[in-house]
Structure formats: C-alpha cells, structure tokens
Amino acid sequence: MSVKSGDLSSDDLLAPLINALQGALSTGMNGIRFVDPKQGEIGFERRALNDCGGSIKRSFEDEPCVVLAVSGGADSLSLLLAAGRLVSNDFPIKFRIATVDHGLRPESRSEATYVAQIAKDFGFQHSILCWNEGKPISGIQASARSARYRLLAEEARRVGACAILTGHTASDVSETFLMRASRGAGTRGLAAIADHRFIASGADRPISLLRPFLSFDRAYLSEAVMKAGLSPVKDPSNDNPEFERPRVRAFLNNNQKTSFPLKSRFLADTSHRLRKDTQKLNAFEEYRFKLHGGHFSYWGGICCEAANWDLDLDTGLTARILRAVGAGDFRPDETAAGIAVKKVLDGKRASLAGALIECKDDKLWFFREPSGVLGRAGTPELRPLEISSARPVLFDKRLIINVKEEFLPQGSDVLTVRPIRHSEAASFNIAFGPSGAVPGMPAIFKGAALIDCLANGPSPVFQSLVQERFEEKTIRF
C-alpha cells in the first residue's frame, strides 16, 4: 500500500496494519503446526480467526502466543505497534517480542535493550537472542540471515509459540525482485518473498513464518512509527554500498527522479502475480509426479516410472526432485536437469546438484550422490555427529536421526553418526532401490561397533526429509 500519509493520524495509519496483522494470523493459522513445549507437534488446526482463540486454548496449558521479530527498525516497530493495539482489544493470542543481537556492531546490544524497553511499555515479554558463533569473513549478510531465522525458530520452540512474524514490506519484495532479475532468475526466483512458509532450526519441528506487511511500502510504515511517537533504530549496514540490497535500494530511490521511475508497489505486484504462477507450476509438477507413479523411499531416494517421462514437460519436476534428494538449498538449472535425464534414458548415468540419476527396472531413481557425503576433491567428508542426548540431529540436511533415551549409552560414552563408506557398502543390500545409493547413508556406531544403519530398513531412528524437501515449503537453518 502506497499512501500519502501526511494528513493521516497515527490511528488512521495503524488501522490497515492492524487489519493486515489480524488477517495474516487468520490465514496463517489455517493448517498451522501448533507446538506444545511439553508434547511437541500436536496436530493441525483449521478454524477461522474468530474461533481460533478458544480452539488454540484447548490445545495448550497456557495462553497461546506468537513471536514477533523486532529489530528496532521502523518496519518491525510497526509490527509491535499493531500487535499492541490488538492486545488492547482483548485479542485472544499473546505476543512475545524477540530481538536478534548479531554482535556485528558495537551499538547492537544497546539497540536490543531499547526494543526491550518499548516491549515492556506495551506489556510484552521480550528476549534478546545472541548470535555467538564465529562470523565468516565473506557472505556475512547471508550468514546473519540464517543465524537470525535459526535463533527465532529456537526461541519460538522454547516458548511454545505457534508462529513467528516479521515486518518485511513491499519495498523488500521489489528490491529482491530486482536483485534476482539482475541474475536472470525465472518465475520462481522473481516470485521473491513468500507471505507464509515454515522454518526450523536443525532437526526441530517446523513452525510457521508469517509476513503480514508485504502490501505496505517502507515509507508508510516509517510514517506510522513516527506519528506513534517512536524513534526507529538506524542500522548503517542498510546504507552500506558494499552490500547488494543497499545498492539496489539506492538505485530505486534515485530512479524515482528520472523520466522512467520504477514504482516499488508495481514491482511487488508483479512479484505477487508470479508467486501465483509459481503455485500453478508446482501443482502441475505434482500432477506429473503422480502420473509417473512417483514414490518417496524411506531411505531418502525418489523413483518414478521412466516410460512416459517427457524431456520437455518434466524439466521442472526433474529439477525439483534433484533438489529434494540432494542437499542443496536451490533447484539446479532446468535445462541442465533435462540433459541429465536424457543421458540416463540413453542408458548412461548422470549426476547433478549433489544427486545421482539411474535407470533400473524401467524406473528412474534419484538419490544422494555418495561423493557429496563421503568427500571428493574440494569437498570434505561429512564430519561425524555425536549423540549424547535424546535430542534429534540433522544429517546432511536430508535426514533426522532420533535415538530414544533408553538406547543412549551411560556415563561418558556417546554414539557417533557417520556415513557408510564404499568399503562397507557391500555388507548392506536395500530391498527397494539401487545398490549405488548405500554408500553415504548414515550409520550409528558405539566406538567401532555398528549399532544401526539406514540401509538395514525402515526404522523410527531415521526419518527421511525427502518429501518435505520436495514440497519446498520448509527451510531448515
């Protein structure tokens, strides 16, 4: 929403934001994963907002809550303001405020404390989440983003929240649109920022991430915060030309003075339309997957009937499957994916995006490339994971390993998870799938003794995430 807000009062400015927040909670809670701190995921709720207060309360011992990510900038402060108004009207959901201190600037701690005071003034509980790990030399913005979402997901899990909300705007959408367009992105990339998806920290259960303000530009939210009497935090990295987003932001601002201005709201509208197109493309891929008898294997592979595979129509599906079985965050190029399948249908073997493709018994098999786990030139072997508690661990971004407490060793002993090596693979024979998929599968050891292995067959200890990755609705940090 782009509004000339100079003549509007604080209440007038906040009213659309309050409606947007309430609407996001209504639609976002349709099928939301409710998380109880004692019992974990307890099911899916499908009631409208006017009924959700009571229904949620029946699922929790305490009042339900959502976590608002508030950095102190105008975008997130407007989220806090809208929540404050909802609470004052006896809204049935409790809001908790979380501020991530990335530790990248000397002022970051005092800024988090400033947000804590504002939250206290509104009667909200507040947490400061610190990124204490070592900081990378390059890619600091991407690493900070991953750390931020991981910390927010962990906080939501800790307090038993049913969703996380952020203050992203139409301005963020238009900037992301241009950034991706400059790199030749297709329909999916230009769809930019989703208003609802799921995130998780490692092997934890996913939780909803909602972005209620994607229809409002940054200037509108800044005006709302200013007229409410709050002073937003100014992060100098938002204007640092060393980073891509500030450069794009500056380009858009300067472009407004030209004879051909690019309007953020129109770019955001285009992105929104492309998101709807993406949903249609995804539905078509899922139709083709069923048509080919697509099957998710317990060990993390995917198989499809090879007979009617269309090298033109199924390139998107191929890229989607390769991302699902590999450990990558993004789909490979669709043209390259089509070439890889053609090679396999011609009787050869192909690899792409950390995955292998084989044709066996008239079925196309897609599975993790063993060298991506066991190591090759430039890629080390996955480090062994130690299991000393019943908390699940994430293996290679594709599998969750969950050892029940009664099976854990006593004292100082620990269980170790590492991939099966090629020299060990001959000892295993998976009943349904190619033998080439065995190397790289996880195995649990106590010392040198093998305790359990994914290749032994289906087990509650090993949970494949291949279907979750295929659905592309969840990001794990």
N, C-alpha and C positions, 0 to 999 in steps of 0.2 A: 504494500500500500504506500503510495507516494502522496502526501498531503501537505498543503501549505498550512502549517500548523501555528503560525504566528498569532492568530486570533483565537486559538482554542485554549481552554483552561486545562489544568492538569487532569481533572476528571474526564473531560472530553477526550483527551489524548489516551488516557488509560483504558477507557471503555472498550475500544476494539481489541486491545491487548488482553484484557480480561476474558473477552469472548473467545479469542483465539486460544488462550491457555485452557479454558474450560472445554472447548471443542476438541483440542488435542488429547486431553485426558479421556474424553468420551470415546473417540475413535481409537485411540491408542490402547485403551483397556478392552477392546474387542479382540479377545484371543490372547491377552497378555499373559505372560508367565508370572504367576504370583509366587513369591518366595517367602517362606516362613523360616526365620532364623533357626528354629529347632528341627523342622521336618524337611527342609529343602523345598523343591518344587512340588506343589500340591494340586496342580491342575490348571485348566483354562476356564476363565470367566467370560461369559458372553451376555452381559447385561448393559443397558444404556446407562449414561451417567446419572440420570435421576433415580436409578435403582442401585447404582454400584456401591454407594456408601454403605448401605445395610448389608449387601451381599459380601463385600470385602470384609466387613467387620465379623461376619460369621466365619471367615477363614483365618482370622488372626486373633491371638490373645490380646494384643494391644491395638491401638488405633492405627490404621494403615497409613503409609507415608510414601512420598516420592522425594527424590533427591534433586535439588536444583543446583546446577554447576554455576557458581557466581565468582567471576574473577575480579570484579570491581569495575570493569568497563561498562559503558553505557548499555550495551546490548544485554548483558546478563543482569545488570541492576534493574532494568525494566522488567525482567522476568521476576525478580524478587518483589518489585512493586505490585505487579499484577497478582502474584500469589498472596501478598499481604491483604489486598482488597478482598480476595476470595475468602480468606480465613476470617476476615472481619464480618463476613456474611454467613458464618457458620457452615462453611464448606466442609464436607464430611471426610476429607483427606488431609493428613498432616504433611507439611512441607519441612524438609530439613535442608540446610544450606551447606554446600561443600566448596571450599576454595583450594585449588591446587597451587602449592608453592613449588615452582620448578627449580628454585635456587639458582637461577641464571643471572639475576641482577641483585645488587645489594638492597634495593628497595622492596623486593618481593615479599619479605616477611612482614614489613610494616603495612603493605597493601592488603595482605591477607588478614591482618589484625583489624584494619579499617573495615573490611567487609564483615568481620565478626561482630564489630560494634553495631553496624547497621542492622545485621540479622537480629542481634539482641534487642535493638529498639523496636523491631517488629514482633518480638516474641518468638523468634525461630531459634532452634538449636543449630549450632554451627560447628563444622570440623575443618581443620586445616590439614590437608593431605600433602605430604612432602615427598618430592622425588629425590631420594637419597643416593640412587645408584650413580656410578660414574657417567660423565657426559661425553658423548662422542665428539671427535674433532670435526667431522663433517656430518651433514644431514641433521643438524641439531633441531630444526623445526619439526621434521617428521618424527624424530625420536621423542621430542617433547610431547607431541600429539599422542603417540602411542602410550607413553607413560601416563599422560593425563587421563585417557579413557580407561586404562587399566586400574589406576587408583580410584577413579569414580565407580567403576564396577565393583571393586573390592569394598568400597565404603557402602554402596547400596546393599551388597550381600551382608555386610556386618550389621547394618541396622534393620535388615529385613524389608527394604524398600521394594516397591513393585515397579518402579520406573525411574529413569534418570532424564532430566530435561535440561536442554542447553538453549542459549539465546541466539543461535545463528539466524541470519537475516537474508532478505532478498539480495542485499549487496554482496554477501558471502557467496550466494549462488551465482551471481553474474560474474564475479571475479574467478570462481572455479571454472565456470563455463569458458571464459576467455583463456585461462591457463591451459585447459585441456584442448581447446580448439587450436591453440598455437602448436600443439604437439600432434595434431592430426587425429584427434580422438573421433570415434564413431558415435552412434546413437547412445550407447550405454555410458560412455565417458561424458558426453555432453549433458546427460541427464543430471549430472552434478550431485547435489546433496539431497539425500532422502529425508523425508519428514518423520519416518518411523522405521527403525530396524532394531536388531538385537546385538548386544555386545557382551563379552565375557572376559574375565581375567583367567588366562590359562585354561585349566580343566573345570573351572566353576560353571555353574548353570547360567545360561544366557538370561539377560534382563533387557527390557525394552528401553530404547533410547528414543526420546521424542524431541522434536524441534518445532515448537508451536509458532514461531515468528518468521517463517520463511516467506510470508506475504508482505512483510514490512521492510522498508529500507532503513539503513543505519541512521540516516538523518532524523527520521521520525522517532526512533527510539531515543536518540540523544535529546531531542526536544522534550520528550515525555519525562525523562530523568531530570533534566534541568528545571522544568516547571514544577516538578515534585520537590525541588529544593535539595537534591543530592548532587554531589560532585564526583563524577566518574574518575577512575584511575586512568592515567595516561601511560600506556606502555610504549616506550620509544621503539621497540622492535617492530611495531605496527607501521612505522615510517622509515624503517631501515632498508635502503635500496639494495643491500646485499641479499635480501630475501625476495623471492619471486612475487609473493602476494602483495607486499607493499608497492612493488614496481607496477603491477597491474592496477592497483588501486589509484596510484598517482596518474597512470595513463588515462583511466576512466575520468578522473577529476579534471585533468587538463583537456580531455577530449570534449567536455561539455562546452568549452569556449569556441569550438570550431563550427564550421558550417554543416557538419555531418555528425552531430552528437549521438553517441551510443547510450541509450537510456537503460539504466540498470534494471528497471522493472520489466522492460521488454525482453532483455536477455534472460531474466529469471523466468518470465512467462514461457519463452521458447524452451528453456531447460525443463520446465514443468511438463510441457507437451511431449517432449522427448522421453520423459520418465514414463508417461502413459504408453508411448510407443514401445518402450523397453518392456513394460509389463506384457504387452501383446506378443512381443518376440519371445519372451520367456515362456508364455503359455504355449506358443507354437512349438518351441523346443521340447517342452514336457509332453506335448501330444506326440511328437515324433519319437521320443524316448519310449513311450508306451507302445507305439506302433511297432518298434523294433524289439519288443519284449525286454526292455531294459531292466536290469537286476542289480541291486546293491549287495555285494558279498560281505559276509561277516568280517572278513579279513581286510577290507578296505578297497577291493577292486570293483570294477563295474564291467558287466558283459552285456552285449546286445547281439541280436541276430544280424549276421552280415549280409544276408540275401538281398535285401531291398535298400541297402544303405545308399543314399543319394549324395554324390560328391558335391553337388551344388546346394541343395536344400539343407544338408546336415552339417555344414561347416560350423555354424554357431553352436550346435549341440556338441560337436566334437571338441571345440574349444572349452566349452563348459565342463565336459566330462574330464578333460585333461587337467583343468584347474582343480577339480574335485579330488582326483586321485593323487595328484602331485601335492607338493607342499607350498605352492606359490600363492601369493595374495591376489594375483590378477590372471585373467584369461590370456592365453597366448594369442597371437595373431590368427585370425580365422583362415586366411589364405594358407599360412603355414600348416595349420591343423588339417585342412583339406588335402594338402600334398602328402602329409604323413599317413593319413588313412588310405589314400590311393596307393601309396607304396606298399602298405600291408596287404591290401586287396590284390595286389600284383604278386603276392607270395613272399614278400620280404618282411623285415622287422623295422620298426621305426620308434624313435624317441623324440620327445618334445616336452618342454616345460616341466622337467623332472619326472616324466611319466614314460612308460613303455606301452606300445600297442602291438598285440599279436593276434593272429587269426588261428583259432584252434577249434576243430569240430564245427566249422561253419559259424563260429561265434567270434565277434570282435571282443578282445579282452583289453581293458585299460587298467594299468596298475602302476604303483610307485616304482620308479627306476631304482634298482638296488644301489647303484653307484652314488645316487643322491643322498643315501643314508650311510653307506659304508665308506664313502670318500672316493675321490679321484683327483686328478691334477687340478689344483686350485680350490678344491672343496674338501675339507677335513671330514673324518667320520664323526657322526653324532656323538657327543660326549655321553658317557653312561649317566643314568639318573639314579639317585639313591632314594629309596623308600624307607623311611623310618617312622612314618605315622600313617594313619588310615586316610589321610587327605589325598584325593586323586591327583595324578600328574598327567601332563600333556606330552605326548611323544610325537615329534615330527609334525606338529600342527594337525595331525590326522587321526590320532587315536588317544583315548583316555584310558589310563591304567588305574584301576581302583582295587587295592588289596584290603580285604576286611581286617579289622584289628586283631581278630583271633588268629590270623595266619602270619602276623608280623613276628619276627624274631625278638626274643627277650634280651635285655641288657644292652650292650653297646653294638650288637650286631645290626646290620642293615641289609636290606635286599637291594640288588642292583638290576637296573633295566638297561639292556644294550641290544643292538640289532644282531640277528643271526648272520654269521659270516658265510662266505661261499663254501669254505671248507666244512662247515657244519650242516649245510642245507640238505645234503643227501640223506640225513637222518630223518627228514620230515617229508611227508607227502600229503599235500592238501587234497581233499576229496573232490573239490569243485573249483577248478582254476588251473592255470599253467604253473608248472614247477618253477619257472623262472621268477615267480613272484615271491618265493620263500626267502631268498637272501634279503636281508634288510628288515624282515619282520621282527617285532620286539620279542625278547625273551627275558624272563626273570630268573636271576641267579642268587644263590646264597653262597658266597665265596665262589668256588669253581663249579658247584653243583647246580644243575638246571632244575628249577622249581616248576616253571610253567612257560608255555610258549603259545603265541597266537596261532602258529601253524598246526597245533595239536587239535584244533577245532573250536567251535563256539564256546565262549566262556564268559561268565559275568565279570571276570577280571579285566577283559579287554572290550572296550566299546569303540567301534568304528564311527568316525565323524563324516564318512563319505557322503551320506545323504544330506547331512547338514551343510556340507560344503557345496554339494550340488544345488541345493535350494538358494544359496547365495544371499541369505537374509541375516546371517550372523557373522560378526568379526570377532576373533579372539586375539587378545593382546597379551 
